Amino acid sequence: MDPTFRKPFNAAYTPALFERYRDILHSQFGVFTYRLAETPFFIDRPLREHLVGWARELVAQLSVPATLEAMKQAIPAQYNVPGMNPLPDIVQVDFGLVRNAAGGLEGRVVELQGFPSVAALMVKKAEAWNQVLAGIAGMPPRFSCFFPQDEERALQWLGECILGGERPEDVVLVDYRPLEQKTLPDFIATKRFFGVDAVCCTAIRQDGRTLLREKDGKWIPIRRIYNRMVFDELEVKKVVVPFRWQDELDVSWCSHPNWYWVWSKYSLPHLHHPAVPEAQYLSQVDPMPKDLEHYVLKPLFSFAGSGVIFDVTPEHIAAIPPERRAHYLLQRKVDYAWVLETPDGIKTKVEVRVMLLRLWPNGPFEPLLTLVRTSRGKLLGVDQNKAAESKWTGATAGLWPAE
């Protein structure tokens, strides 16, 4: 955390300041269905370089061919989509911030995903914070949320990754009932930046190898899908898509659906890195730890903290049938530090998502920007920090002075 800007922010903070930030976003995207935190997270250069360096190292481990082949076992046969590319287009690495032995901040991996996140919205959140922070003494002329110094080029990279060389009208952002998703503000921001429409997966039509969507009364081909469908939601709600996942289709993906399974919580036992807490598939845990209270039990393929058991007991373990245990991860808890100082004198815990993308189909992964979540509870997902009394918690942006 950068105290250079935290102190003047806390000194200048008023409820009206936050309301102005919130109103800027509401005027562009409507009312958010999750909680917006009252503050950005100012990230200093050492912490940025630390998180980016470890994210690069983790992605490099996951990219080893033998490791990739082992992790592909996670893909269910009925969801094994043809045309899987060698590596995903977009990757998220979530770090919980902890104190190291020297008292500094380090990241511990909570989760990772070979799946898109709310990148476009984070740019808009940073823009809104810049409008609000500009009037506070001690702040720089402008803050950035991009790791690359050339912000315009970084935004262009994101667009190139999403479009994959196709025209915007030939690309669609696909989710289930996108207008009802809490990520709708990001869908709107994506449309404004890159011209990509959000389409419900059930509104697509198949004609041979071609997928089509309706626009202006006409059915037009889809050349590329910016894939935001969460299989966990499709399974729970028994959503029927108008094609078989195993079909050979004339469409490219960002990211390909198979990466939802491969680069996920399923990957954590394959990683050997100081940033990764001890993690095992529940089916392989033998003997069971005696200190279960220091572990968290997670379904492998759920999103947004769904189904997570934070205070694990032997009874929780016993309740999972042996044939289901391969679908759960037993992971040592991350001991989050209370790092974000707020005007009310009570600190909060912080989780930083590092978003990486590939600059071209076979190029390297490059860090793009961050997403930040704050909490005073056990879990840091926005679904677990909704209440009005959860002040200073929720979703926000990571910021640092623009260079």
BELHUTA-V676612 format. One record per residue. N is the residue number from 1. RES is the residue in one small letter. SS is DSSP state (~ for helix, > for strand, _ for the rest). OMEGA is omega in whole degrees, -180 to 180 (* if undefined). D_LAST is the distance of its C-alpha to the last C-alpha in Angstrom with 2 decimals. Layout:
n->N res->RES ss->SS omega->OMEGA d_last->D_LAST
n->N res->RES ss->SS omega->OMEGA d_last->D_LAST
//
This chain:
n->1 res->m ss->_ omega->-178 d_last->18.19
n->2 res->d ss->_ omega->-179 d_last->15.87
n->3 res->p ss->~ omega->-179 d_last->18.44
n->4 res->t ss->~ omega->-177 d_last->16.06
n->5 res->f ss->~ omega->178 d_last->15.73
n->6 res->r ss->~ omega->-177 d_last->18.94
n->7 res->k ss->~ omega->178 d_last->21.18
n->8 res->p ss->~ omega->177 d_last->20.21
n->9 res->f ss->~ omega->-179 d_last->20.22
n->10 res->n ss->~ omega->-179 d_last->23.66
n->11 res->a ss->~ omega->-176 d_last->24.93
n->12 res->a ss->~ omega->-172 d_last->24.08
n->13 res->y ss->_ omega->169 d_last->25.14
n->14 res->t ss->_ omega->175 d_last->28.14
n->15 res->p ss->~ omega->-180 d_last->29.71
n->16 res->a ss->~ omega->179 d_last->28.98
n->17 res->l ss->~ omega->179 d_last->25.19
n->18 res->f ss->~ omega->180 d_last->25.57
n->19 res->e ss->~ omega->178 d_last->28.10
n->20 res->r ss->~ omega->177 d_last->25.77
n->21 res->y ss->~ omega->-178 d_last->23.18
n->22 res->r ss->~ omega->-179 d_last->26.15
n->23 res->d ss->~ omega->177 d_last->27.69
n->24 res->i ss->~ omega->-180 d_last->24.67
n->25 res->l ss->~ omega->180 d_last->24.91
n->26 res->h ss->~ omega->-179 d_last->28.70
n->27 res->s ss->~ omega->-179 d_last->28.82
n->28 res->q ss->~ omega->-170 d_last->27.04
n->29 res->f ss->~ omega->-174 d_last->28.59
n->30 res->g ss->_ omega->-177 d_last->31.61
n->31 res->v ss->_ omega->179 d_last->32.39
n->32 res->f ss->_ omega->179 d_last->30.86
n->33 res->t ss->_ omega->174 d_last->33.55
n->34 res->y ss->_ omega->-172 d_last->31.58
n->35 res->r ss->_ omega->172 d_last->30.14
n->36 res->l ss->> omega->178 d_last->26.69
n->37 res->a ss->_ omega->-176 d_last->25.44
n->38 res->e ss->_ omega->-174 d_last->25.01
n->39 res->t ss->_ omega->167 d_last->21.63
n->40 res->p ss->_ omega->174 d_last->18.34
n->41 res->f ss->> omega->-180 d_last->17.68
n->42 res->f ss->> omega->-174 d_last->14.77
n->43 res->i ss->_ omega->-179 d_last->14.03
n->44 res->d ss->_ omega->-175 d_last->12.98
n->45 res->r ss->~ omega->-180 d_last->11.75
n->46 res->p ss->~ omega->-180 d_last->15.45
n->47 res->l ss->~ omega->177 d_last->16.70
n->48 res->r ss->~ omega->-178 d_last->14.19
n->49 res->e ss->~ omega->178 d_last->15.08
n->50 res->h ss->~ omega->-177 d_last->18.68
n->51 res->l ss->~ omega->179 d_last->19.03
n->52 res->v ss->~ omega->-180 d_last->17.50
n->53 res->g ss->~ omega->180 d_last->19.71
n->54 res->w ss->~ omega->177 d_last->22.75
n->55 res->a ss->~ omega->177 d_last->22.24
n->56 res->r ss->~ omega->-179 d_last->22.25
n->57 res->e ss->~ omega->-180 d_last->25.35
n->58 res->l ss->~ omega->179 d_last->27.13
n->59 res->v ss->~ omega->178 d_last->26.64
n->60 res->a ss->~ omega->177 d_last->27.95
n->61 res->q ss->~ omega->-178 d_last->31.01
n->62 res->l ss->~ omega->-176 d_last->31.70
n->63 res->s ss->_ omega->178 d_last->31.56
n->64 res->v ss->_ omega->-174 d_last->34.49
n->65 res->p ss->~ omega->-179 d_last->37.34
n->66 res->a ss->~ omega->178 d_last->39.99
n->67 res->t ss->~ omega->178 d_last->37.93
n->68 res->l ss->~ omega->-179 d_last->37.19
n->69 res->e ss->~ omega->179 d_last->40.91
n->70 res->a ss->~ omega->-177 d_last->41.82
n->71 res->m ss->~ omega->179 d_last->39.43
n->72 res->k ss->~ omega->175 d_last->40.76
n->73 res->q ss->~ omega->-179 d_last->43.86
n->74 res->a ss->~ omega->-175 d_last->42.06
n->75 res->i ss->_ omega->176 d_last->42.44
n->76 res->p ss->_ omega->-176 d_last->45.56
n->77 res->a ss->~ omega->-176 d_last->47.93
n->78 res->q ss->~ omega->180 d_last->48.08
n->79 res->y ss->~ omega->-178 d_last->44.29
n->80 res->n ss->_ omega->-173 d_last->43.82
n->81 res->v ss->_ omega->177 d_last->42.19
n->82 res->p ss->_ omega->173 d_last->42.76
n->83 res->g ss->_ omega->179 d_last->40.03
n->84 res->m ss->_ omega->180 d_last->37.74
n->85 res->n ss->_ omega->-175 d_last->34.89
n->86 res->p ss->_ omega->179 d_last->34.23
n->87 res->l ss->_ omega->179 d_last->31.11
n->88 res->p ss->_ omega->180 d_last->29.59
n->89 res->d ss->_ omega->-175 d_last->26.90
n->90 res->i ss->> omega->-177 d_last->24.94
n->91 res->v ss->> omega->176 d_last->25.04
n->92 res->q ss->> omega->173 d_last->24.32
n->93 res->v ss->> omega->-178 d_last->24.47
n->94 res->d ss->> omega->179 d_last->25.09
n->95 res->f ss->> omega->166 d_last->24.60
n->96 res->g ss->> omega->-177 d_last->26.42
n->97 res->l ss->> omega->-179 d_last->24.92
n->98 res->v ss->> omega->174 d_last->27.53
n->99 res->r ss->> omega->174 d_last->28.06
n->100 res->n ss->_ omega->-175 d_last->28.82
n->101 res->a ss->_ omega->-179 d_last->31.51
n->102 res->a ss->_ omega->180 d_last->29.22
n->103 res->g ss->_ omega->178 d_last->28.06
n->104 res->g ss->_ omega->-179 d_last->24.54
n->105 res->l ss->> omega->174 d_last->23.30
n->106 res->e ss->> omega->177 d_last->23.97
n->107 res->g ss->> omega->171 d_last->24.36
n->108 res->r ss->> omega->-176 d_last->27.79
n->109 res->v ss->> omega->175 d_last->28.35
n->110 res->v ss->> omega->-178 d_last->30.09
n->111 res->e ss->> omega->170 d_last->30.17
n->112 res->l ss->> omega->-174 d_last->28.79
n->113 res->q ss->> omega->170 d_last->29.35
n->114 res->g ss->_ omega->-165 d_last->29.49
n->115 res->f ss->_ omega->-180 d_last->29.18
n->116 res->p ss->_ omega->176 d_last->26.67
n->117 res->s ss->_ omega->-173 d_last->25.05
n->118 res->v ss->_ omega->-174 d_last->23.66
n->119 res->a ss->~ omega->-178 d_last->20.40
n->120 res->a ss->~ omega->180 d_last->20.59
n->121 res->l ss->~ omega->-179 d_last->21.43
n->122 res->m ss->~ omega->177 d_last->18.47
n->123 res->v ss->~ omega->179 d_last->16.22
n->124 res->k ss->~ omega->177 d_last->18.65
n->125 res->k ss->~ omega->178 d_last->18.67
n->126 res->a ss->~ omega->177 d_last->14.94
n->127 res->e ss->~ omega->-180 d_last->15.55
n->128 res->a ss->~ omega->178 d_last->18.54
n->129 res->w ss->~ omega->179 d_last->16.95
n->130 res->n ss->~ omega->178 d_last->14.38
n->131 res->q ss->~ omega->-177 d_last->17.54
n->132 res->v ss->~ omega->-174 d_last->19.28
n->133 res->l ss->~ omega->-175 d_last->16.77
n->134 res->a ss->_ omega->-178 d_last->16.00
n->135 res->g ss->_ omega->-177 d_last->19.33
n->136 res->i ss->_ omega->178 d_last->19.00
n->137 res->a ss->_ omega->178 d_last->18.79
n->138 res->g ss->_ omega->179 d_last->16.34
n->139 res->m ss->_ omega->177 d_last->13.61
n->140 res->p ss->_ omega->180 d_last->10.08
n->141 res->p ss->_ omega->-179 d_last->10.00
n->142 res->r ss->_ omega->174 d_last->8.81
n->143 res->f ss->> omega->176 d_last->8.67
n->144 res->s ss->> omega->171 d_last->8.19
n->145 res->c ss->_ omega->-177 d_last->11.18
n->146 res->f ss->> omega->173 d_last->10.41
n->147 res->f ss->_ omega->176 d_last->10.36
n->148 res->p ss->_ omega->-180 d_last->9.57
n->149 res->q ss->_ omega->179 d_last->6.18
n->150 res->d ss->_ omega->-175 d_last->8.51
n->151 res->e ss->~ omega->-180 d_last->9.52
n->152 res->e ss->~ omega->179 d_last->12.51
n->153 res->r ss->~ omega->180 d_last->13.74
n->154 res->a ss->~ omega->177 d_last->13.55
n->155 res->l ss->~ omega->177 d_last->15.68
n->156 res->q ss->~ omega->177 d_last->17.87
n->157 res->w ss->~ omega->180 d_last->18.47
n->158 res->l ss->~ omega->178 d_last->19.70
n->159 res->g ss->~ omega->179 d_last->21.98
n->160 res->e ss->~ omega->179 d_last->23.31
n->161 res->c ss->~ omega->-179 d_last->24.10
n->162 res->i ss->~ omega->-174 d_last->25.95
n->163 res->l ss->~ omega->177 d_last->27.80
n->164 res->g ss->_ omega->179 d_last->28.68
n->165 res->g ss->_ omega->180 d_last->29.55
n->166 res->e ss->_ omega->174 d_last->31.82
n->167 res->r ss->_ omega->-180 d_last->31.96
n->168 res->p ss->~ omega->-178 d_last->30.69
n->169 res->e ss->~ omega->179 d_last->34.30
n->170 res->d ss->~ omega->-178 d_last->35.47
n->171 res->v ss->> omega->176 d_last->33.10
n->172 res->v ss->> omega->170 d_last->33.74
n->173 res->l ss->> omega->-174 d_last->32.14
n->174 res->v ss->> omega->173 d_last->35.21
n->175 res->d ss->> omega->176 d_last->36.04
n->176 res->y ss->_ omega->-178 d_last->39.21
n->177 res->r ss->_ omega->-174 d_last->39.60
n->178 res->p ss->~ omega->-179 d_last->35.91
n->179 res->l ss->~ omega->-180 d_last->36.61
n->180 res->e ss->~ omega->-178 d_last->37.77
n->181 res->q ss->_ omega->176 d_last->34.94
n->182 res->k ss->_ omega->177 d_last->32.57
n->183 res->t ss->_ omega->-180 d_last->29.80
n->184 res->l ss->~ omega->178 d_last->30.88
n->185 res->p ss->~ omega->178 d_last->27.72
n->186 res->d ss->~ omega->178 d_last->25.76
n->187 res->f ss->~ omega->178 d_last->28.48
n->188 res->i ss->~ omega->179 d_last->28.10
n->189 res->a ss->~ omega->179 d_last->24.32
n->190 res->t ss->~ omega->177 d_last->24.97
n->191 res->k ss->~ omega->-177 d_last->27.57
n->192 res->r ss->~ omega->-179 d_last->25.36
n->193 res->f ss->~ omega->-166 d_last->22.53
n->194 res->f ss->~ omega->175 d_last->24.83
n->195 res->g ss->_ omega->-176 d_last->28.35
n->196 res->v ss->_ omega->179 d_last->29.86
n->197 res->d ss->> omega->172 d_last->32.82
n->198 res->a ss->> omega->-176 d_last->33.67
n->199 res->v ss->> omega->176 d_last->37.25
n->200 res->c ss->> omega->-179 d_last->39.60
n->201 res->c ss->~ omega->180 d_last->40.86
n->202 res->t ss->~ omega->-179 d_last->44.42
n->203 res->a ss->~ omega->179 d_last->44.03
n->204 res->i ss->_ omega->176 d_last->43.67
n->205 res->r ss->> omega->178 d_last->46.76
n->206 res->q ss->> omega->175 d_last->47.72
n->207 res->d ss->> omega->-175 d_last->49.72
n->208 res->g ss->_ omega->179 d_last->50.48
n->209 res->r ss->_ omega->-174 d_last->47.25
n->210 res->t ss->> omega->170 d_last->45.31
n->211 res->l ss->> omega->-178 d_last->43.59
n->212 res->l ss->> omega->173 d_last->43.58
n->213 res->r ss->> omega->-177 d_last->42.22
n->214 res->e ss->> omega->175 d_last->43.57
n->215 res->k ss->> omega->180 d_last->41.71
n->216 res->d ss->_ omega->176 d_last->43.40
n->217 res->g ss->_ omega->-180 d_last->46.76
n->218 res->k ss->> omega->175 d_last->46.30
n->219 res->w ss->> omega->-175 d_last->45.75
n->220 res->i ss->> omega->-177 d_last->43.04
n->221 res->p ss->> omega->173 d_last->42.00
n->222 res->i ss->> omega->180 d_last->38.99
n->223 res->r ss->_ omega->-177 d_last->37.27
n->224 res->r ss->> omega->179 d_last->34.47
n->225 res->i ss->> omega->169 d_last->34.01
n->226 res->y ss->> omega->-163 d_last->30.77
n->227 res->n ss->> omega->178 d_last->32.69
n->228 res->r ss->_ omega->180 d_last->32.30
n->229 res->m ss->_ omega->178 d_last->35.93
n->230 res->v ss->_ omega->-176 d_last->36.46
n->231 res->f ss->~ omega->179 d_last->39.72
n->232 res->d ss->~ omega->178 d_last->40.50
n->233 res->e ss->~ omega->179 d_last->40.70
n->234 res->l ss->~ omega->179 d_last->42.70
n->235 res->e ss->~ omega->-176 d_last->45.11
n->236 res->v ss->~ omega->-177 d_last->45.61
n->237 res->k ss->_ omega->178 d_last->46.18
n->238 res->k ss->_ omega->-179 d_last->48.22
n->239 res->v ss->_ omega->177 d_last->46.31
n->240 res->v ss->_ omega->177 d_last->47.95
n->241 res->v ss->_ omega->-173 d_last->45.71
n->242 res->p ss->_ omega->174 d_last->47.56
n->243 res->f ss->_ omega->175 d_last->47.23
n->244 res->r ss->_ omega->-178 d_last->47.89
n->245 res->w ss->_ omega->-179 d_last->44.90
n->246 res->q ss->_ omega->-178 d_last->46.82
n->247 res->d ss->_ omega->171 d_last->47.27
n->248 res->e ss->_ omega->-175 d_last->46.08
n->249 res->l ss->_ omega->177 d_last->43.93
n->250 res->d ss->_ omega->-179 d_last->42.24
n->251 res->v ss->_ omega->173 d_last->38.86
n->252 res->s ss->> omega->-172 d_last->35.62
n->253 res->w ss->> omega->171 d_last->33.60
n->254 res->c ss->> omega->-17 d_last->30.04
n->255 res->s ss->_ omega->179 d_last->30.59
n->256 res->h ss->_ omega->-175 d_last->34.22
n->257 res->p ss->_ omega->-178 d_last->36.34
n->258 res->n ss->~ omega->-179 d_last->37.57
n->259 res->w ss->~ omega->174 d_last->34.21
n->260 res->y ss->~ omega->-178 d_last->34.79
n->261 res->w ss->~ omega->-169 d_last->37.52
n->262 res->v ss->~ omega->177 d_last->36.34
n->263 res->w ss->_ omega->-173 d_last->32.79
n->264 res->s ss->_ omega->174 d_last->33.49
n->265 res->k ss->~ omega->178 d_last->35.03
n->266 res->y ss->~ omega->-177 d_last->37.66
n->267 res->s ss->~ omega->-168 d_last->35.28
n->268 res->l ss->~ omega->178 d_last->34.85
n->269 res->p ss->~ omega->180 d_last->38.16
n->270 res->h ss->~ omega->-178 d_last->37.21
n->271 res->l ss->_ omega->177 d_last->34.12
n->272 res->h ss->_ omega->-171 d_last->34.48
n->273 res->h ss->_ omega->179 d_last->31.36
n->274 res->p ss->_ omega->-179 d_last->30.65
n->275 res->a ss->_ omega->-172 d_last->28.51
n->276 res->v ss->> omega->176 d_last->31.52
n->277 res->p ss->_ omega->177 d_last->34.28
n->278 res->e ss->_ omega->-179 d_last->37.86
n->279 res->a ss->> omega->178 d_last->38.71
n->280 res->q ss->> omega->169 d_last->41.96
n->281 res->y ss->> omega->-176 d_last->43.67
n->282 res->l ss->~ omega->-180 d_last->46.27
n->283 res->s ss->~ omega->-177 d_last->49.00
n->284 res->q ss->~ omega->-179 d_last->48.29
n->285 res->v ss->_ omega->180 d_last->48.16
n->286 res->d ss->_ omega->2 d_last->51.27
n->287 res->p ss->_ omega->177 d_last->52.09
n->288 res->m ss->_ omega->180 d_last->50.34
n->289 res->p ss->_ omega->177 d_last->48.30
n->290 res->k ss->_ omega->-180 d_last->50.28
n->291 res->d ss->_ omega->-177 d_last->47.18
n->292 res->l ss->~ omega->-179 d_last->46.27
n->293 res->e ss->~ omega->179 d_last->44.72
n->294 res->h ss->~ omega->-179 d_last->41.75
n->295 res->y ss->> omega->173 d_last->41.16
n->296 res->v ss->> omega->-178 d_last->40.02
n->297 res->l ss->> omega->-174 d_last->41.85
n->298 res->k ss->> omega->166 d_last->39.95
n->299 res->p ss->> omega->-173 d_last->41.27
n->300 res->l ss->_ omega->-169 d_last->39.56
n->301 res->f ss->_ omega->174 d_last->38.74
n->302 res->s ss->_ omega->-179 d_last->38.19
n->303 res->f ss->_ omega->171 d_last->34.98
n->304 res->a ss->_ omega->176 d_last->33.56
n->305 res->g ss->_ omega->-178 d_last->35.63
n->306 res->s ss->_ omega->175 d_last->38.92
n->307 res->g ss->_ omega->-178 d_last->41.83
n->308 res->v ss->_ omega->175 d_last->40.03
n->309 res->i ss->> omega->-173 d_last->42.40
n->310 res->f ss->_ omega->180 d_last->40.60
n->311 res->d ss->_ omega->-172 d_last->43.65
n->312 res->v ss->_ omega->176 d_last->45.65
n->313 res->t ss->_ omega->175 d_last->49.40
n->314 res->p ss->~ omega->179 d_last->52.16
n->315 res->e ss->~ omega->177 d_last->53.37
n->316 res->h ss->~ omega->179 d_last->50.12
n->317 res->i ss->~ omega->-177 d_last->50.53
n->318 res->a ss->~ omega->-177 d_last->54.21
n->319 res->a ss->_ omega->180 d_last->53.54
n->320 res->i ss->_ omega->-179 d_last->51.68
n->321 res->p ss->_ omega->-179 d_last->54.28
n->322 res->p ss->~ omega->-178 d_last->54.12
n->323 res->e ss->~ omega->179 d_last->53.55
n->324 res->r ss->~ omega->-171 d_last->50.35
n->325 res->r ss->~ omega->176 d_last->48.82
n->326 res->a ss->~ omega->-179 d_last->47.05
n->327 res->h ss->~ omega->-180 d_last->44.92
n->328 res->y ss->> omega->177 d_last->43.56
n->329 res->l ss->> omega->172 d_last->41.15
n->330 res->l ss->> omega->-172 d_last->41.89
n->331 res->q ss->> omega->177 d_last->38.68
n->332 res->r ss->> omega->-177 d_last->38.30
n->333 res->k ss->_ omega->171 d_last->36.47
n->334 res->v ss->_ omega->-179 d_last->32.94
n->335 res->d ss->_ omega->-177 d_last->33.16
n->336 res->y ss->_ omega->173 d_last->30.17
n->337 res->a ss->_ omega->174 d_last->28.90
n->338 res->w ss->> omega->-165 d_last->28.79
n->339 res->v ss->> omega->-173 d_last->25.21
n->340 res->l ss->> omega->-179 d_last->23.87
n->341 res->e ss->_ omega->-177 d_last->25.24
n->342 res->t ss->_ omega->-178 d_last->26.34
n->343 res->p ss->_ omega->-180 d_last->27.97
n->344 res->d ss->_ omega->176 d_last->31.37
n->345 res->g ss->_ omega->179 d_last->31.22
n->346 res->i ss->_ omega->-178 d_last->31.59
n->347 res->k ss->_ omega->177 d_last->28.93
n->348 res->t ss->> omega->175 d_last->28.16
n->349 res->k ss->> omega->-173 d_last->27.67
n->350 res->v ss->> omega->172 d_last->24.61
n->351 res->e ss->> omega->-177 d_last->24.31
n->352 res->v ss->> omega->174 d_last->21.12
n->353 res->r ss->> omega->173 d_last->21.49
n->354 res->v ss->> omega->179 d_last->19.35
n->355 res->m ss->> omega->178 d_last->19.76
n->356 res->l ss->> omega->174 d_last->20.12
n->357 res->l ss->> omega->176 d_last->21.44
n->358 res->r ss->> omega->-173 d_last->23.08
n->359 res->l ss->_ omega->175 d_last->21.61
n->360 res->w ss->_ omega->-169 d_last->25.17
n->361 res->p ss->_ omega->-179 d_last->28.62
n->362 res->n ss->_ omega->-177 d_last->29.01
n->363 res->g ss->_ omega->-180 d_last->25.49
n->364 res->p ss->_ omega->172 d_last->23.60
n->365 res->f ss->> omega->177 d_last->22.00
n->366 res->e ss->> omega->176 d_last->18.23
n->367 res->p ss->> omega->-177 d_last->16.46
n->368 res->l ss->> omega->-178 d_last->15.14
n->369 res->l ss->> omega->-176 d_last->14.71
n->370 res->t ss->> omega->164 d_last->16.79
n->371 res->l ss->> omega->-178 d_last->19.73
n->372 res->v ss->> omega->173 d_last->20.91
n->373 res->r ss->> omega->179 d_last->24.50
n->374 res->t ss->> omega->-178 d_last->25.99
n->375 res->s ss->> omega->169 d_last->29.68
n->376 res->r ss->_ omega->180 d_last->32.42
n->377 res->g ss->_ omega->-176 d_last->34.93
n->378 res->k ss->_ omega->-179 d_last->35.83
n->379 res->l ss->_ omega->-174 d_last->33.91
n->380 res->l ss->_ omega->178 d_last->30.35
n->381 res->g ss->_ omega->-178 d_last->30.85
n->382 res->v ss->~ omega->178 d_last->30.63
n->383 res->d ss->~ omega->-180 d_last->34.35
n->384 res->q ss->~ omega->-179 d_last->35.12
n->385 res->n ss->_ omega->-175 d_last->33.23
n->386 res->k ss->_ omega->-168 d_last->34.72
n->387 res->a ss->_ omega->180 d_last->36.90
n->388 res->a ss->_ omega->-180 d_last->36.28
n->389 res->e ss->_ omega->-180 d_last->36.78
n->390 res->s ss->_ omega->-176 d_last->33.83
n->391 res->k ss->_ omega->-179 d_last->31.50
n->392 res->w ss->_ omega->177 d_last->27.93
n->393 res->t ss->_ omega->179 d_last->28.44
n->394 res->g ss->> omega->-176 d_last->27.62
n->395 res->a ss->> omega->179 d_last->24.68
n->396 res->t ss->> omega->-178 d_last->21.15
n->397 res->a ss->_ omega->169 d_last->17.48
n->398 res->g ss->> omega->-175 d_last->15.20
n->399 res->l ss->> omega->173 d_last->12.00
n->400 res->w ss->> omega->-177 d_last->9.06
n->401 res->p ss->> omega->176 d_last->6.31
n->402 res->a ss->_ omega->-178 d_last->3.79
n->403 res->e ss->_ omega->* d_last->0.00
//
